[in-house]
């Protein structure tokens, strides 16, 4: 992976050694990202003995590479979710994920996670007139549910964003931005403070049933667990579970600008909103704590053809922000997104196992919230 700005500039610390020997726990979690660590943290707070393993390190996958937008809900507007899941299940999921940013920002406050958190909303930008119509439809549906969203016009977008390229935007006050790698490291620190055992550089070889428990085998030891949670999303295979994740892998890359002079930076997202647009080939951008602009789009800059994406980025960046044409871009980094056909995450429950995958680019708030709910399910059996 190319140099990742989030990793290089992380404030939260935390390194954990590999598993060495055999241990016994109540719950084994595979994957040290948002979902896995949220599950572990909340399960440990309920009294469970928990171990988390990761083949690389905390936040190696999408949790340490993403844009950092703490969005509410899913990619789909509410009525589309209900059309897919039905009225009862659809409304339950919509209401739960509408509140998901609260889970994120509550954890940040409770554990003093140093992740440059700002909750001033996000802007879904209309790149065209048709894009604005789609945003108006979404806004109408959210307003009908009593949610604090609104459409802002092109002039207001230009004032907030520092670009006159957009026809309007949907402003969602539930949402915000974070430094994602700092947040996931902070989750690990919080979980560890409640007794969760975290093992990095510990590759999963297999999980096998052993009577009423499971044996998790790694090259350096085993974990005997009553229950297993698989939370690797786009970055891990399915091991001995009844349903193999059915997702498509989509790549997303980002780059970061050099520091923008204060006078210019004051006119670009000075309220620290995060942004993404309605284009089919989506772009996103947000500011950092030190006045750099992080810009992203679909594609893999680590692939042999990555230079195409880099040159496209320069042109697109200059079109949106001509005042930054003399600002250098780089480095670039890429990550994988696990997309389901419905753009709705899937939770698969089998005997003493839970598998969650397919966040479809909405991992921070939904992953945190579902981790909390999975922990509750494992403790109580309450329906997810």
C-alpha positions in Angstrom: 0.0 0.0 0.0 1.2 3.5 -0.8 1.9 5.9 2.1 -1.4 6.6 3.9 -1.8 10.1 5.3 -4.0 8.8 8.1 -1.4 6.4 9.3 1.5 8.8 9.0 -0.3 11.5 10.9 -2.1 9.4 13.6 -2.2 10.8 17.1 -3.7 7.8 18.9 -1.1 5.2 19.6 -1.3 1.4 20.1 0.6 -1.7 19.0 -0.3 -5.2 20.0 1.8 -8.4 19.7 0.7 -11.6 18.0 -1.0 -14.5 19.7 1.5 -16.7 21.4 0.1 -20.0 22.8 -3.4 -21.2 23.5 -6.2 -19.2 25.2 -9.8 -19.6 26.1 -12.4 -16.8 25.8 -16.1 -16.3 25.5 -16.0 -14.5 22.2 -13.4 -14.5 19.4 -13.5 -11.6 17.0 -11.8 -11.9 13.6 -10.9 -8.5 12.3 -9.7 -5.4 14.2 -11.7 -2.7 12.4 -14.7 -0.6 13.4 -17.2 -3.5 13.6 -14.9 -6.0 15.3 -13.6 -3.6 17.9 -17.0 -2.1 18.6 -18.3 -5.6 19.1 -15.4 -6.5 21.4 -15.7 -3.3 23.4 -19.4 -3.6 24.1 -19.2 -7.3 24.8 -16.4 -6.8 27.3 -18.4 -4.0 29.0 -21.2 -6.6 29.5 -18.8 -9.0 31.2 -17.6 -11.2 28.3 -14.0 -12.3 28.0 -13.0 -11.3 24.4 -10.1 -11.8 22.1 -9.6 -10.0 18.7 -7.2 -11.1 16.1 -6.1 -9.4 12.9 -3.8 -10.7 10.1 -2.1 -7.3 9.9 -2.8 -4.6 12.4 -5.6 -2.5 13.9 -7.2 -0.5 11.1 -5.2 -2.1 8.3 -8.3 -2.5 6.1 -11.0 -0.1 5.2 -11.2 1.3 8.7 -7.8 2.9 8.3 -8.1 3.9 4.7 -11.5 5.5 4.3 -12.6 9.1 3.9 -13.7 9.6 7.5 -17.3 10.6 6.9 -19.5 9.6 9.8 -22.8 9.4 7.8 -26.2 8.4 9.0 -28.2 5.8 7.2 -27.2 3.9 4.0 -26.5 4.8 0.4 -30.1 4.1 -0.4 -32.9 6.7 0.5 -35.4 5.4 3.1 -38.1 4.4 0.6 -35.7 2.2 -1.3 -34.6 0.5 1.9 -38.2 -0.3 2.7 -38.8 -1.6 -0.9 -35.9 -4.0 -0.4 -36.4 -5.2 3.2 -40.1 -4.6 3.8 -41.9 -2.1 6.1 -41.0 -3.6 9.5 -37.3 -4.6 8.8 -36.8 -1.5 6.7 -38.0 0.9 9.2 -36.1 -0.8 12.0 -32.8 -0.5 10.0 -33.4 3.1 8.9 -34.2 4.2 12.4 -31.2 2.4 13.9 -28.7 3.7 11.3 -30.2 7.2 11.5 -28.9 7.2 15.1 -25.6 5.5 14.4 -23.5 8.7 14.3 -24.5 9.2 18.0 -22.8 5.9 18.8 -19.6 7.1 17.2 -19.5 10.5 18.8 -20.6 9.2 22.2 -17.6 6.7 22.2 -15.3 9.5 21.1 -16.4 11.6 24.1 -16.5 8.8 26.6 -13.0 7.5 25.8 -11.5 10.8 24.8 -10.5 9.5 21.4 -8.2 11.9 19.7 -9.5 11.7 16.1 -10.1 15.3 15.0 -13.8 14.9 15.3 -16.2 17.5 14.0 -20.0 17.2 13.9 -21.1 20.0 11.7 -22.9 17.9 9.1 -21.9 16.5 5.7 -22.7 17.8 2.3 -24.0 15.5 -0.5 -23.2 17.6 -3.5 -25.3 17.8 -6.7 -22.9 17.6 -9.6 -25.8 18.1 -12.1 -29.5 19.2 -12.2 -30.5 15.5 -12.1 -28.3 15.0 -9.1 -30.1 17.8 -7.3 -33.5 16.3 -8.1 -32.2 13.0 -6.5 -31.1 14.9 -3.4 -34.4 16.7 -3.2 -36.2 13.4 -3.2 -33.9 12.1 -0.4 -34.5 15.2 1.6 -38.3 14.9 1.3 -38.1 11.3 2.6 -35.9 12.2 5.5 -38.0 15.2 6.4 -41.0 13.0 6.5 -39.2 11.1 9.3 -38.5 14.2 11.3 -34.8 14.2 10.4 -32.7 17.4 10.5 -31.7 17.7 6.8 -32.1 20.4 4.3 -31.3 21.4 0.7 -29.0 24.3 0.2 -28.7 26.2 -3.1 -25.6 26.6 -5.3 -24.7 30.0 -3.8 -24.7 28.6 -0.3 -22.7 25.5 -1.4 -20.1 27.8 -3.1 -19.8 29.8 0.2 -19.4 26.7 2.3 -17.2 24.6 0.0 -15.2 27.2 -1.8 -16.2 25.9 -5.2 -18.9 27.0 -7.7 -19.1 23.6 -9.5 -22.2 22.4 -7.8 -25.9 22.9 -8.3 -26.8 22.5 -4.6 -26.4 20.0 -1.8 -28.1 17.9 0.9 -26.9 19.0 4.3 -27.3 16.3 6.9 -26.8 17.6 10.5 -26.6 14.1 12.0 -23.3 13.5 10.4 -19.7 14.6 10.8 -16.0 13.8 10.1 -13.2 12.0 11.9 -9.6 10.9 11.3 -10.6 7.3 10.8 -7.3 5.6 11.7 -7.2 7.5 15.0 -10.8 6.5 15.7 -10.2 2.8 15.1 -7.0 3.0 17.2 -9.0 4.7 19.9 -11.6 1.9 19.8 -8.8 -0.6 20.3 -7.5 1.4 23.3 -11.1 1.6 24.7 -11.6 -2.2 24.2 -8.2 -3.0 25.7 -9.1 -0.9 28.8 -12.0 -3.2 29.4 -9.9 -6.4 29.2 -10.1 -7.2 25.5 -7.1 -9.2 24.3 -5.9 -7.8 20.9 -3.5 -9.7 18.7 -2.0 -8.2 15.6 -0.1 -10.0 12.9 -2.1 -13.1 13.7 -3.4 -14.8 10.6 -6.5 -16.9 10.8 -5.9 -20.4 9.5 -9.2 -22.0 10.3 -12.2 -22.1 12.6 -13.6 -25.5 13.5 -16.5 -26.5 15.8 -15.4 -28.4 18.9 -18.5 -29.6 20.7 -20.3 -26.6 22.0 -17.4 -24.3 21.3 -15.1 -23.3 18.5 -11.4 -23.6 17.9 -9.7 -20.7 16.1 -6.4 -21.8 14.8 -3.5 -19.4 13.9 0.2 -20.1 13.1 1.2 -19.1 16.7 -1.6 -20.5 18.8 -5.3 -21.3 19.2 -8.3 -19.7 20.7 -11.1 -21.7 22.3 -14.2 -19.6 22.1 -17.9 -20.1 22.8 -18.8 -17.7 20.0 -17.1 -16.2 16.9 -17.7 -12.9 15.2 -16.3 -12.5 11.6 -15.8 -8.8 10.9 -13.3 -8.6 8.1 -15.6 -7.1 5.5 -13.6 -6.6 2.2 -10.3 -7.8 3.7 -10.8 -11.4 4.7 -12.0 -14.8 3.4 -14.9 -16.7 4.9 -13.7 -19.6 7.1 -16.0 -22.5 7.9 -19.3 -20.5 7.9 -22.4 -21.6 6.2 -22.8 -18.5 4.0 -19.9 -17.1 1.9 -20.0 -13.4 1.6 -21.5 -12.4 -1.7 -20.0 -9.0 -2.4 -18.3 -7.2 -5.2 -15.0 -5.6 -4.6 -14.7 -1.9 -5.5 -11.6 0.2 -5.1 -11.4 3.7 -3.8 -8.4 5.9 -3.7 -7.4 9.1 -1.9 -4.7 11.7 -2.0 -3.8 14.6 0.3 -2.7 18.0 -0.7 0.2 20.0 0.8 -0.8 22.4 3.5 -3.0 25.1 2.1 -2.1 28.7 3.2 -4.4 29.8 6.0 -6.0 32.7 4.1 -7.1 30.4 1.3 -8.0 27.5 3.6 -10.5 29.7 5.5 -12.7 29.8 2.4 -12.7 26.0 2.0 -15.0 23.9 4.2 -14.3 26.2 7.2 -16.9 24.3 9.2 -15.1 21.0 8.5 -18.0 19.4 6.7 -17.2 16.3 4.7 -18.4 16.1 1.1 -19.1 13.6 -1.7 -21.0 14.1 -4.9 -23.8 12.5 -6.9 -21.7 11.6 -10.0 -21.7 8.0 -11.1 -17.9 8.0 -10.6 -18.1 9.5 -7.2 -15.6 12.0 -5.7 -15.2 13.1 -2.1 -13.2 15.6 -0.2 -12.7 17.0 3.3 -10.2 19.1 5.2 -7.7 17.9 7.8 -6.7 19.4 11.1 -3.6 21.0 9.5 -5.4 22.5 6.5 -4.8 19.9 3.9 -7.5 18.7 1.5 -8.1 15.0 1.2 -9.6 14.2 -2.2 -10.8 10.7 -3.3 -12.5 8.9 -6.1 -13.2 5.4 -7.5 -10.2 3.5 -8.6 -7.0 1.8 -7.4 -3.8 3.9 -7.6 -1.8 0.9 -6.4 -2.6 -1.0 -9.6 -0.4 -1.0 -12.7 -2.7 1.5 -14.4 -2.8 3.7 -11.3 -1.2 6.6 -13.1 -4.4 7.2 -15.0 -6.2 7.9 -11.8 -3.5 10.2 -10.5 -3.5 12.3 -13.6 -7.4 12.4 -13.6 -7.3 13.5 -10.0 -5.1 16.5 -10.8 -7.4 17.7 -13.5 -10.5 17.1 -11.4 -9.0 18.8 -8.4 -8.0 21.9 -10.4 -11.5 22.1 -12.0 -13.2 22.1 -8.6 -10.7 24.2 -6.7 -8.8 26.4 -9.3 -7.5 28.5 -6.4 -5.4 25.4 -5.4 -3.9 24.7 -8.8 -0.4 25.5 -7.4 -0.8 23.1 -4.4 1.0 19.8 -4.7 -0.9 16.5 -4.4 0.4 13.3 -3.0 0.8 10.7 -1.6 -2.0 8.4 -2.8 -3.4 5.4 -1.1 -6.2 2.9 -2.0 -8.6 0.6 -0.3 -11.3 -2.0 -1.0 -15.0 -1.6 -0.5 -17.3 -4.7 -0.2 -20.5 -3.9 -2.1 -23.6 -5.9 -1.8 -26.1 -6.0 -4.7 -28.6 -4.0 -2.5 -26.0 -1.7 -0.9 -27.3 -2.9 2.4 -24.9 -4.7 4.9 -25.6 -8.4 5.6 -25.5 -10.1 8.9 -25.4 -13.9 8.8 -26.1 -15.8 12.1 -25.4 -19.5 12.4 -24.8 -21.6 15.5 -22.7 -19.4 17.8 -21.3 -17.4 15.0 -22.1 -14.0 13.5 -20.7 -12.7 10.2 -21.2 -9.1 9.1 -20.1 -7.8 5.7 -21.0 -5.6 2.8 -21.0 -2.2 4.3 -20.8 -0.8 0.7 -18.7 2.2 1.7 -20.7 3.1 4.8 -18.6 1.5 7.5 -17.9 4.0 10.3 -21.3 4.7 11.8 -23.1 1.5 10.7 -20.1 -0.7 11.7 -19.9 0.9 15.1 -23.6 0.6 15.6 -23.9 -3.0 14.4 -20.9 -4.0 16.5 -22.8 -2.7 19.6 -25.9 -4.5 18.5 -24.1 -7.8 17.8 -22.5 -7.6 21.3 -26.0 -7.2 22.7 -27.3 -10.1 20.7 -24.5 -12.4 21.8 -25.2 -11.5 25.5 -29.0 -11.5 25.4 -30.2 -13.2 22.3 -32.2 -10.0 21.4 -33.1 -9.7 17.8 -30.7 -7.6 15.7 
